[in-house]
Amino acid sequence: MFKNTVFKASVDTKQWFKAAGIRAVKTMAQVAGSMLVIGAFNETAWSIMLQTTLVAGLASVLTSIAGIPEVGEK
């Protein structure tokens, strides 16, 4: 269940944080882009878009705790 998790001693923590950060940024870009497209037909609520994007990034990092395939064990 928790394969390549940050809590395993055999996983490189620095590499894990880098991979989790890249995943979070990609997720945030996808959410912001989709909200901009939806908001193109109406007035975009910038504060809601920013809050939703940040929450999506946090959720991505928390999901990565279960494991990231890009990060192998030592």
PDB file as gemmi writes it, atoms N, CA and C in Angstrom:
CRYST1    1.000    1.000    1.000  90.00  90.00  90.00 P 1                      
ATOM      1  N   MET A   1       0.818  -1.197   0.000  1.00  0.00           N  
ATOM      2  CA  MET A   1       0.000   0.000   0.000  1.00  0.00           C  
ATOM      3  C   MET A   1       0.857   1.254   0.000  1.00  0.00           C  
ATOM      4  N   PHE A   2       1.816   1.333   0.893  1.00  0.00           N  
ATOM      5  CA  PHE A   2       2.667   2.506   0.963  1.00  0.00           C  
ATOM      6  C   PHE A   2       4.006   2.201   0.303  1.00  0.00           C  
ATOM      7  N   LYS A   3       3.997   2.100  -1.014  1.00  0.00           N  
ATOM      8  CA  LYS A   3       5.212   1.810  -1.757  1.00  0.00           C  
ATOM      9  C   LYS A   3       5.913   3.130  -2.085  1.00  0.00           C  
ATOM     10  N   ASN A   4       7.190   3.206  -1.851  1.00  0.00           N  
ATOM     11  CA  ASN A   4       7.991   4.398  -2.103  1.00  0.00           C  
ATOM     12  C   ASN A   4       7.471   5.616  -1.339  1.00  0.00           C  
ATOM     13  N   THR A   5       7.043   5.405  -0.129  1.00  0.00           N  
ATOM     14  CA  THR A   5       6.547   6.496   0.686  1.00  0.00           C  
ATOM     15  C   THR A   5       7.711   7.241   1.322  1.00  0.00           C  
ATOM     16  N   VAL A   6       7.486   8.460   1.687  1.00  0.00           N  
ATOM     17  CA  VAL A   6       8.529   9.293   2.280  1.00  0.00           C  
ATOM     18  C   VAL A   6       8.926   8.786   3.663  1.00  0.00           C  
ATOM     19  N   PHE A   7       8.085   7.987   4.285  1.00  0.00           N  
ATOM     20  CA  PHE A   7       8.357   7.498   5.639  1.00  0.00           C  
ATOM     21  C   PHE A   7       9.280   6.290   5.670  1.00  0.00           C  
ATOM     22  N   LYS A   8       9.576   5.699   4.508  1.00  0.00           N  
ATOM     23  CA  LYS A   8      10.494   4.552   4.468  1.00  0.00           C  
ATOM     24  C   LYS A   8      11.934   5.057   4.514  1.00  0.00           C  
ATOM     25  N   ALA A   9      12.754   4.370   5.270  1.00  0.00           N  
ATOM     26  CA  ALA A   9      14.162   4.765   5.376  1.00  0.00           C  
ATOM     27  C   ALA A   9      14.914   4.538   4.076  1.00  0.00           C  
ATOM     28  N   SER A  10      14.431   3.634   3.239  1.00  0.00           N  
ATOM     29  CA  SER A  10      15.121   3.317   1.991  1.00  0.00           C  
ATOM     30  C   SER A  10      14.803   4.294   0.857  1.00  0.00           C  
ATOM     31  N   VAL A  11      13.914   5.256   1.096  1.00  0.00           N  
ATOM     32  CA  VAL A  11      13.539   6.232   0.070  1.00  0.00           C  
ATOM     33  C   VAL A  11      14.307   7.524   0.319  1.00  0.00           C  
ATOM     34  N   ASP A  12      14.912   8.062  -0.743  1.00  0.00           N  
ATOM     35  CA  ASP A  12      15.655   9.316  -0.653  1.00  0.00           C  
ATOM     36  C   ASP A  12      14.669  10.471  -0.448  1.00  0.00           C  
ATOM     37  N   THR A  13      14.727  11.113   0.707  1.00  0.00           N  
ATOM     38  CA  THR A  13      13.770  12.158   1.064  1.00  0.00           C  
ATOM     39  C   THR A  13      13.861  13.356   0.131  1.00  0.00           C  
ATOM     40  N   LYS A  14      15.067  13.757  -0.214  1.00  0.00           N  
ATOM     41  CA  LYS A  14      15.248  14.907  -1.097  1.00  0.00           C  
ATOM     42  C   LYS A  14      14.629  14.643  -2.468  1.00  0.00           C  
ATOM     43  N   GLN A  15      14.859  13.458  -2.990  1.00  0.00           N  
ATOM     44  CA  GLN A  15      14.289  13.083  -4.282  1.00  0.00           C  
ATOM     45  C   GLN A  15      12.767  13.005  -4.190  1.00  0.00           C  
ATOM     46  N   TRP A  16      12.255  12.501  -3.068  1.00  0.00           N  
ATOM     47  CA  TRP A  16      10.807  12.396  -2.896  1.00  0.00           C  
ATOM     48  C   TRP A  16      10.163  13.782  -2.897  1.00  0.00           C  
ATOM     49  N   PHE A  17      10.752  14.730  -2.126  1.00  0.00           N  
ATOM     50  CA  PHE A  17      10.188  16.081  -2.069  1.00  0.00           C  
ATOM     51  C   PHE A  17      10.226  16.765  -3.428  1.00  0.00           C  
ATOM     52  N   LYS A  18      11.289  16.536  -4.184  1.00  0.00           N  
ATOM     53  CA  LYS A  18      11.375  17.118  -5.524  1.00  0.00           C  
ATOM     54  C   LYS A  18      10.273  16.561  -6.423  1.00  0.00           C  
ATOM     55  N   ALA A  19      10.101  15.241  -6.416  1.00  0.00           N  
ATOM     56  CA  ALA A  19       9.065  14.606  -7.248  1.00  0.00           C  
ATOM     57  C   ALA A  19       7.666  15.028  -6.801  1.00  0.00           C  
ATOM     58  N   ALA A  20       7.445  15.104  -5.495  1.00  0.00           N  
ATOM     59  CA  ALA A  20       6.131  15.524  -4.984  1.00  0.00           C  
ATOM     60  C   ALA A  20       5.847  16.979  -5.349  1.00  0.00           C  
ATOM     61  N   GLY A  21       6.868  17.818  -5.303  1.00  0.00           N  
ATOM     62  CA  GLY A  21       6.700  19.223  -5.684  1.00  0.00           C  
ATOM     63  C   GLY A  21       6.366  19.376  -7.152  1.00  0.00           C  
ATOM     64  N   ILE A  22       7.043  18.605  -7.995  1.00  0.00           N  
ATOM     65  CA  ILE A  22       6.753  18.666  -9.430  1.00  0.00           C  
ATOM     66  C   ILE A  22       5.325  18.213  -9.704  1.00  0.00           C  
ATOM     67  N   ARG A  23       4.904  17.140  -9.049  1.00  0.00           N  
ATOM     68  CA  ARG A  23       3.525  16.668  -9.213  1.00  0.00           C  
ATOM     69  C   ARG A  23       2.520  17.717  -8.738  1.00  0.00           C  
ATOM     70  N   ALA A  24       2.814  18.372  -7.624  1.00  0.00           N  
ATOM     71  CA  ALA A  24       1.899  19.378  -7.084  1.00  0.00           C  
ATOM     72  C   ALA A  24       1.783  20.569  -8.029  1.00  0.00           C  
ATOM     73  N   VAL A  25       2.904  21.012  -8.587  1.00  0.00           N  
ATOM     74  CA  VAL A  25       2.872  22.150  -9.522  1.00  0.00           C  
ATOM     75  C   VAL A  25       2.081  21.795 -10.774  1.00  0.00           C  
ATOM     76  N   LYS A  26       2.261  20.579 -11.279  1.00  0.00           N  
ATOM     77  CA  LYS A  26       1.496  20.148 -12.456  1.00  0.00           C  
ATOM     78  C   LYS A  26       0.002  20.112 -12.157  1.00  0.00           C  
ATOM     79  N   THR A  27      -0.349  19.598 -10.988  1.00  0.00           N  
ATOM     80  CA  THR A  27      -1.764  19.539 -10.597  1.00  0.00           C  
ATOM     81  C   THR A  27      -2.340  20.945 -10.474  1.00  0.00           C  
ATOM     82  N   MET A  28      -1.577  21.839  -9.858  1.00  0.00           N  
ATOM     83  CA  MET A  28      -2.047  23.217  -9.690  1.00  0.00           C  
ATOM     84  C   MET A  28      -2.226  23.903 -11.039  1.00  0.00           C  
ATOM     85  N   ALA A  29      -1.333  23.652 -11.978  1.00  0.00           N  
ATOM     86  CA  ALA A  29      -1.456  24.243 -13.309  1.00  0.00           C  
ATOM     87  C   ALA A  29      -2.690  23.716 -14.032  1.00  0.00           C  
ATOM     88  N   GLN A  30      -2.975  22.439 -13.877  1.00  0.00           N  
ATOM     89  CA  GLN A  30      -4.162  21.863 -14.513  1.00  0.00           C  
ATOM     90  C   GLN A  30      -5.441  22.469 -13.937  1.00  0.00           C  
ATOM     91  N   VAL A  31      -5.479  22.620 -12.618  1.00  0.00           N  
ATOM     92  CA  VAL A  31      -6.676  23.182 -11.982  1.00  0.00           C  
ATOM     93  C   VAL A  31      -6.851  24.638 -12.382  1.00  0.00           C  
ATOM     94  N   ALA A  32      -5.772  25.415 -12.346  1.00  0.00           N  
ATOM     95  CA  ALA A  32      -5.871  26.834 -12.716  1.00  0.00           C  
ATOM     96  C   ALA A  32      -6.270  26.988 -14.178  1.00  0.00           C  
ATOM     97  N   GLY A  33      -5.688  26.172 -15.044  1.00  0.00           N  
ATOM     98  CA  GLY A  33      -6.038  26.246 -16.458  1.00  0.00           C  
ATOM     99  C   GLY A  33      -7.489  25.915 -16.726  1.00  0.00           C  
ATOM    100  N   SER A  34      -7.985  24.874 -16.064  1.00  0.00           N  
ATOM    101  CA  SER A  34      -9.392  24.508 -16.281  1.00  0.00           C  
ATOM    102  C   SER A  34     -10.333  25.566 -15.715  1.00  0.00           C  
ATOM    103  N   MET A  35      -9.952  26.162 -14.596  1.00  0.00           N  
ATOM    104  CA  MET A  35     -10.816  27.207 -14.033  1.00  0.00           C  
ATOM    105  C   MET A  35     -10.794  28.464 -14.893  1.00  0.00           C  
ATOM    106  N   LEU A  36      -9.664  28.763 -15.529  1.00  0.00           N  
ATOM    107  CA  LEU A  36      -9.613  29.910 -16.433  1.00  0.00           C  
ATOM    108  C   LEU A  36     -10.482  29.681 -17.664  1.00  0.00           C  
ATOM    109  N   VAL A  37     -10.469  28.464 -18.184  1.00  0.00           N  
ATOM    110  CA  VAL A  37     -11.303  28.155 -19.352  1.00  0.00           C  
ATOM    111  C   VAL A  37     -12.777  28.270 -18.991  1.00  0.00           C  
ATOM    112  N   ILE A  38     -13.154  27.722 -17.845  1.00  0.00           N  
ATOM    113  CA  ILE A  38     -14.550  27.810 -17.409  1.00  0.00           C  
ATOM    114  C   ILE A  38     -14.933  29.260 -17.148  1.00  0.00           C  
ATOM    115  N   GLY A  39     -14.030  30.014 -16.551  1.00  0.00           N  
ATOM    116  CA  GLY A  39     -14.309  31.412 -16.233  1.00  0.00           C  
ATOM    117  C   GLY A  39     -14.229  32.336 -17.423  1.00  0.00           C  
ATOM    118  N   ALA A  40     -13.780  31.846 -18.574  1.00  0.00           N  
ATOM    119  CA  ALA A  40     -13.667  32.694 -19.756  1.00  0.00           C  
ATOM    120  C   ALA A  40     -15.034  33.171 -20.229  1.00  0.00           C  
ATOM    121  N   PHE A  41     -16.055  32.412 -19.922  1.00  0.00           N  
ATOM    122  CA  PHE A  41     -17.394  32.791 -20.349  1.00  0.00           C  
ATOM    123  C   PHE A  41     -18.093  33.681 -19.328  1.00  0.00           C  
ATOM    124  N   ASN A  42     -17.564  33.718 -18.147  1.00  0.00           N  
ATOM    125  CA  ASN A  42     -18.093  34.565 -17.079  1.00  0.00           C  
ATOM    126  C   ASN A  42     -16.932  35.351 -16.502  1.00  0.00           C  
ATOM    127  N   GLU A  43     -17.219  36.128 -15.497  1.00  0.00           N  
ATOM    128  CA  GLU A  43     -16.148  36.854 -14.816  1.00  0.00           C  
ATOM    129  C   GLU A  43     -15.403  35.873 -13.906  1.00  0.00           C  
ATOM    130  N   THR A  44     -14.100  35.814 -14.047  1.00  0.00           N  
ATOM    131  CA  THR A  44     -13.295  34.887 -13.255  1.00  0.00           C  
ATOM    132  C   THR A  44     -13.153  35.398 -11.832  1.00  0.00           C  
ATOM    133  N   ALA A  45     -13.476  34.557 -10.866  1.00  0.00           N  
ATOM    134  CA  ALA A  45     -13.298  34.895  -9.452  1.00  0.00           C  
ATOM    135  C   ALA A  45     -11.872  34.500  -9.077  1.00  0.00           C  
ATOM    136  N   TRP A  46     -10.959  35.459  -9.101  1.00  0.00           N  
ATOM    137  CA  TRP A  46      -9.542  35.183  -8.928  1.00  0.00           C  
ATOM    138  C   TRP A  46      -9.225  34.600  -7.561  1.00  0.00           C  
ATOM    139  N   SER A  47      -9.895  35.074  -6.522  1.00  0.00           N  
ATOM    140  CA  SER A  47      -9.591  34.560  -5.183  1.00  0.00           C  
ATOM    141  C   SER A  47     -10.022  33.099  -5.045  1.00  0.00           C  
ATOM    142  N   ILE A  48     -11.157  32.748  -5.621  1.00  0.00           N  
ATOM    143  CA  ILE A  48     -11.617  31.357  -5.569  1.00  0.00           C  
ATOM    144  C   ILE A  48     -10.685  30.468  -6.392  1.00  0.00           C  
ATOM    145  N   MET A  49     -10.239  30.980  -7.543  1.00  0.00           N  
ATOM    146  CA  MET A  49      -9.324  30.202  -8.375  1.00  0.00           C  
ATOM    147  C   MET A  49      -8.007  29.961  -7.636  1.00  0.00           C  
ATOM    148  N   LEU A  50      -7.484  30.963  -6.979  1.00  0.00           N  
ATOM    149  CA  LEU A  50      -6.231  30.830  -6.242  1.00  0.00           C  
ATOM    150  C   LEU A  50      -6.375  29.849  -5.079  1.00  0.00           C  
ATOM    151  N   GLN A  51      -7.466  29.974  -4.335  1.00  0.00           N  
ATOM    152  CA  GLN A  51      -7.691  29.077  -3.203  1.00  0.00           C  
ATOM    153  C   GLN A  51      -7.852  27.635  -3.660  1.00  0.00           C  
ATOM    154  N   THR A  52      -8.605  27.424  -4.720  1.00  0.00           N  
ATOM    155  CA  THR A  52      -8.816  26.077  -5.234  1.00  0.00           C  
ATOM    156  C   THR A  52      -7.513  25.481  -5.743  1.00  0.00           C  
ATOM    157  N   THR A  53      -6.707  26.295  -6.402  1.00  0.00           N  
ATOM    158  CA  THR A  53      -5.421  25.836  -6.922  1.00  0.00           C  
ATOM    159  C   THR A  53      -4.488  25.426  -5.785  1.00  0.00           C  
ATOM    160  N   LEU A  54      -4.439  26.221  -4.717  1.00  0.00           N  
ATOM    161  CA  LEU A  54      -3.583  25.896  -3.578  1.00  0.00           C  
ATOM    162  C   LEU A  54      -4.046  24.625  -2.865  1.00  0.00           C  
ATOM    163  N   VAL A  55      -5.345  24.459  -2.725  1.00  0.00           N  
ATOM    164  CA  VAL A  55      -5.872  23.250  -2.084  1.00  0.00           C  
ATOM    165  C   VAL A  55      -5.563  22.017  -2.945  1.00  0.00           C  
ATOM    166  N   ALA A  56      -5.641  22.155  -4.253  1.00  0.00           N  
ATOM    167  CA  ALA A  56      -5.310  21.036  -5.138  1.00  0.00           C  
ATOM    168  C   ALA A  56      -3.830  20.661  -5.007  1.00  0.00           C  
ATOM    169  N   GLY A  57      -2.967  21.654  -4.862  1.00  0.00           N  
ATOM    170  CA  GLY A  57      -1.541  21.376  -4.650  1.00  0.00           C  
ATOM    171  C   GLY A  57      -1.288  20.661  -3.343  1.00  0.00           C  
ATOM    172  N   LEU A  58      -1.956  21.095  -2.291  1.00  0.00           N  
ATOM    173  CA  LEU A  58      -1.825  20.442  -0.988  1.00  0.00           C  
ATOM    174  C   LEU A  58      -2.342  19.007  -1.049  1.00  0.00           C  
ATOM    175  N   ALA A  59      -3.471  18.812  -1.707  1.00  0.00           N  
ATOM    176  CA  ALA A  59      -4.023  17.463  -1.842  1.00  0.00           C  
ATOM    177  C   ALA A  59      -3.077  16.562  -2.633  1.00  0.00           C  
ATOM    178  N   SER A  60      -2.407  17.123  -3.624  1.00  0.00           N  
ATOM    179  CA  SER A  60      -1.446  16.343  -4.399  1.00  0.00           C  
ATOM    180  C   SER A  60      -0.272  15.892  -3.538  1.00  0.00           C  
ATOM    181  N   VAL A  61       0.246  16.779  -2.715  1.00  0.00           N  
ATOM    182  CA  VAL A  61       1.362  16.418  -1.831  1.00  0.00           C  
ATOM    183  C   VAL A  61       0.916  15.371  -0.820  1.00  0.00           C  
ATOM    184  N   LEU A  62      -0.270  15.528  -0.257  1.00  0.00           N  
ATOM    185  CA  LEU A  62      -0.766  14.553   0.714  1.00  0.00           C  
ATOM    186  C   LEU A  62      -1.003  13.195   0.062  1.00  0.00           C  
ATOM    187  N   THR A  63      -1.468  13.193  -1.171  1.00  0.00           N  
ATOM    188  CA  THR A  63      -1.657  11.941  -1.893  1.00  0.00           C  
ATOM    189  C   THR A  63      -0.315  11.270  -2.190  1.00  0.00           C  
ATOM    190  N   SER A  64       0.706  12.084  -2.417  1.00  0.00           N  
ATOM    191  CA  SER A  64       2.036  11.540  -2.715  1.00  0.00           C  
ATOM    192  C   SER A  64       2.660  10.834  -1.525  1.00  0.00           C  
ATOM    193  N   ILE A  65       2.153  11.072  -0.330  1.00  0.00           N  
ATOM    194  CA  ILE A  65       2.686  10.398   0.859  1.00  0.00           C  
ATOM    195  C   ILE A  65       2.527   8.883   0.724  1.00  0.00           C  
ATOM    196  N   ALA A  66       1.472   8.460   0.045  1.00  0.00           N  
ATOM    197  CA  ALA A  66       1.250   7.018  -0.143  1.00  0.00           C  
ATOM    198  C   ALA A  66       2.312   6.394  -1.028  1.00  0.00           C  
ATOM    199  N   GLY A  67       2.994   7.209  -1.809  1.00  0.00           N  
ATOM    200  CA  GLY A  67       4.066   6.697  -2.653  1.00  0.00           C  
ATOM    201  C   GLY A  67       4.087   7.367  -4.014  1.00  0.00           C  
ATOM    202  N   ILE A  68       5.300   7.492  -4.538  1.00  0.00           N  
ATOM    203  CA  ILE A  68       5.494   8.099  -5.861  1.00  0.00           C  
ATOM    204  C   ILE A  68       6.276   7.101  -6.703  1.00  0.00           C  
ATOM    205  N   PRO A  69       5.742   6.697  -7.853  1.00  0.00           N  
ATOM    206  CA  PRO A  69       6.444   5.714  -8.679  1.00  0.00           C  
ATOM    207  C   PRO A  69       7.815   6.191  -9.173  1.00  0.00           C  
ATOM    208  N   GLU A  70       7.979   7.503  -9.348  1.00  0.00           N  
ATOM    209  CA  GLU A  70       9.244   8.033  -9.872  1.00  0.00           C  
ATOM    210  C   GLU A  70      10.396   7.867  -8.884  1.00  0.00           C  
ATOM    211  N   VAL A  71      10.084   7.738  -7.616  1.00  0.00           N  
ATOM    212  CA  VAL A  71      11.110   7.646  -6.583  1.00  0.00           C  
ATOM    213  C   VAL A  71      11.308   6.186  -6.221  1.00  0.00           C  
ATOM    214  N   GLY A  72      12.474   5.682  -6.512  1.00  0.00           N  
ATOM    215  CA  GLY A  72      12.779   4.295  -6.183  1.00  0.00           C  
ATOM    216  C   GLY A  72      13.431   4.186  -4.821  1.00  0.00           C  
ATOM    217  N   GLU A  73      13.533   2.966  -4.339  1.00  0.00           N  
ATOM    218  CA  GLU A  73      14.198   2.725  -3.059  1.00  0.00           C  
ATOM    219  C   GLU A  73      15.692   2.611  -3.297  1.00  0.00           C  
ATOM    220  N   LYS A  74      16.471   2.909  -2.278  1.00  0.00           N  
ATOM    221  CA  LYS A  74      17.935   2.842  -2.386  1.00  0.00           C  
ATOM    222  C   LYS A  74      18.405   1.422  -2.519  1.00  0.00           C  
TER     223      LYS A  74                                                      
END                                                                             
